[in-house]
Amino acid sequence: MLQTTSFATPVGELNLVAKEDIVLAAGFNSIKSLIDRISAEDIEKEIKHVSKIPVISDLINDYFAGDLNAINAIKVRQAGAKFSQEVWKVMRKIPAGKVLSYAQLAKRAGSADAIRAAGTACGNNLIAPIVPCHRIIKSSGAIGNYEYGVKVKEWLLSHEGAL
């Protein structure tokens, strides 16, 4: 069974899809759009909307209340190519309050020349802000784009002390 839940945050409603204690999707768009992007092997017939998912909901609330490292304890899983998986692992290691450029991200993921692929992996990340693609910026230092809008990205970076 998949469980879904929603959180009111200072930048809009954060929706989440989990299977037991593993987050499969999270973001500031509809639950339906998140479920539509989950890999076929993770889709379940039964989907239940709940007010709270044990442990995960508390960690999300703690993050927005100021414990910036709380989301690091959340288990995640998303389908993707080997390089995308490496990119997402690297993103999870970026401390709150820090940022990396796309070039730095590509290098840390194992292929300094794969800057565009790193950007694509960022764009395909289905578990924001837990897999913190908002911590990736342009090499020029510009904030860059964000699936949920630049204002949300700016708020998250400001909340974490990076701005």
Sequence and secondary structure as in RCSB ss.txt:
>XXXX:A:sequence
MLQTTSFATPVGELNLVAKEDIVLAAGFNSIKSLIDRISAEDIEKEIKHVSKIPVISDLINDYFAGDLNAINAIK
VRQAGAKFSQEVWKVMRKIPAGKVLSYAQLAKRAGSADAIRAAGTACGNNLIAPIVPCHRIIKSSGAIGNYEYGV
KVKEWLLSHEGAL
>XXXX:A:secstr
 EEEEEEEETTEEEEEEEETTEEEEEESS HHHHHHHS GGG  S EEE S  TTHHHHHHHHHTT TTGGGG E
E     HHHHHHHHHHHHS TT  EEHHHHHHHTT TT HHHHHHHHHH  BTTTS GGGEE TTS     TT H
HHHHHHHHHTT  
